[in-house]
Amino acid sequence: MSKILIRGAKVLGGEAQDVLIDGEIIAETGKGLVAEDAQVIEAEGQILLPGLVDLHTHLREPGREDSETVLTGTRAAASGGYTAVFAMANTFPVADTAGVVEQVYRLGKEAGYCDVQPIGAVTVGLEGKKLAELGAMHDSAAGVTVFSDDGKCVDDAVIMRRALEYVKAFGGVVAQHAQEPRLTEGAQMNEGVVSAELGLGGWPAVAEESIIARDVLLAEHVGSRVHICHLSTAGSVEIVRWAKSRGIDVTAEVTPHHLLLTDEMVRSYNPVYKVNPPLRTERDVTALREALADGTIDIVATDHAPHPHEDKDCEWAAAAMGMVGLETALSVVQQTMVETGLLDWAGVADRMSVKPARIGAAKGHGRPVSAGEPANLTLVDPAYRGVVNPADFASRSRNTPYEGRELPGRVTHTFLRGRATLVDGKLA
């Protein structure tokens, strides 16, 4: 592999430096570096971050290749600056056996645009009745460490307790989709003023908060790790903050769309805004931003949920829930967190690379930008401003809530172990 010299980039938003990549590793950092045989990338004014890591991606393969494939999803990931993604288990068949997680893992290896770490289902068929083959999935070639029935809640407290006890044996983590099913029957959007005015079934905040409260207490009881997927309410923030103050081993994520959008968008009845959990209120958005800034919420995860055109181009009640997010996540975080002064770029690296890699045990990712480390890197032009055009996406699906919206920042280059997967904003 050839040498690459990134010249004049602001590492984590700090002072401008040169970074020399040699093969799969960072060979040297500093000022005025010279490498005669290196390809030079002039990066003045750009930000150099460790490659982004997404702990919550839906790649849809096997079974829903009309929405996304591992290849198209990882191409979208590389376009968004990601070098590793964790693929959720709600595929067809469900990723609840060693065979299915190994299939997804190998498809990721073949695609080559980023590392794909499968997430295993907690229960057989996501049905919430019987534990899946957690140990076998962990011992497989995929080396699964994160387990989730995302899309469905593990609502049975006994099953959840058993899962937490099981994964404790090998340092795994259960990632919970916090949604009490009885409280959300027929729910279409956030329960509140807007749902009442529109006459749509409401999804109360307590449906999320009650499950989080139960699960942090269960994690404390068995001494295990629990991760909260797509936390979306101010009340959930307070429960996680309380749990952390007690020393409970809980981590939490927030999506970019919950940092920016509110339930007011639903007044348009455009199904592109239909998502699980639903868009909440301005008060919730403010609480989520502050919690991400102060570390109560550990990471940003996209919950990239691609759907084919026909599943969204229909009446609201019939539409599928979910939004694509890999290619816009960093821009939304720049707008909501960096440009508001809540996070600096080092904070972005922490929330979008370092901590998700640590939670999911993604080896070689989320590492410092320094000599001897794997060259998993993302180069960002923060001065860029552009209007989101879904036709430009690498993802197979186009269900973005940001179509026509101007967002800041653009990923110009992504490097996976020293190999460019994105060059000047175009897939390599």
Secondary structure, DSSP 4 states (H G I P E B T S, - for coil): --EEEEEEEEETTSSEEEEEEETTEEEEEESS---TTSEEEE-TT-EEEEPEEEEEE---TTT-TTT--HHHHHHHHHHTTEEEEEE-S-SSS-S-SHHHHHHHHHHHHHH-SSEEEEPBPSBGGG-SSSB--HHHHHHSTT---EE--TTS----HHHHHHHHHHHHTTT-EEEE----GGGGTT--EESSHHHHHHTPPEE-HHHHHHHHHHHHHHHHHHT--EEE-S---HHHHHHHHHHHHTT--EEEEE-HHHHH--GGGGGG--GGG--SSPP--HHHHHHHHHHHHHTSS-EE---B----HHHHSS-GGGSPP-B--TTTHHHHHIIIIITTTS--HHHHHIIIIIHHHHHHT-TT-S--SSTTSB--EEEEEEEEEEE--GGG-SSS----TTTT-EEEEEEEEEEETTEEEEETTEE-
